Amino acid sequence: MHLVMPWFLPLASFAAWLGVRAAHDLRIEGETGRRNAWWMLVLMFLPLFFWLIAQFISD
């Protein structure tokens, strides 16, 4: 298996890391902050998830 778009992995990982940090900060704000934190995690992990899918689809 060879990596497809290896340059995208650091960008997607950085976006996911930023999402985790932002979600951690939002979680402290109460109930709406917790709901927004979950959405932040889902949205920020999508690029990494799509990159992983591309690794297996490309074969």
N, C-alpha and C positions, 0 to 999 in steps of 0.2 A: 504494500500500500504506500503510495506517495502522497504527500501533503498537497492539497489544493489550496491556493491562496494563502501561503504560509505567513505573508505579511499582515493578514487580517487577524490572526490569532492575538497578537499583543493589543491591537485596537479593541477587539471584542472583550478581551480580559480586562482591559483598563475601564471600559464602559461598565462592565459587571461590577468591578471593584468600586467605582464611583456610585453605582446604584446601591450597593450594600452600605456604604458610608451615609448616603442620603437617607436611606430607609432607617438606619439606626438613629439618625437625628430626628426623623419624622415620628418615630415610634413614641418618643417622649411626650409628644403634644396631645395625647389623649386618644379617644376613639376614632375620630376622623383622621388623625395622624397615622394610626395603625392601619386603617384601610388604605390610605394613600401610600404607606410604606410597602404594603403588599403589591400594589400596582406598580410602584417604582421598581421593585425587585423583578417582577414579571417582564416589564418593558426593557429593563436594562440587561437582562440575561438573554433576550431574544437574539441579538447578533451572535453571541457565542453558541447558542443552540442551533441557529441556522448554519453556522460554520461547521459544526459537528455533523449535521445532516449532509452538507456538501461533501464531506470526506467519504461518506459511504455511497452516495448517489453517483459520484463521478466514475466509479468503477464500472 
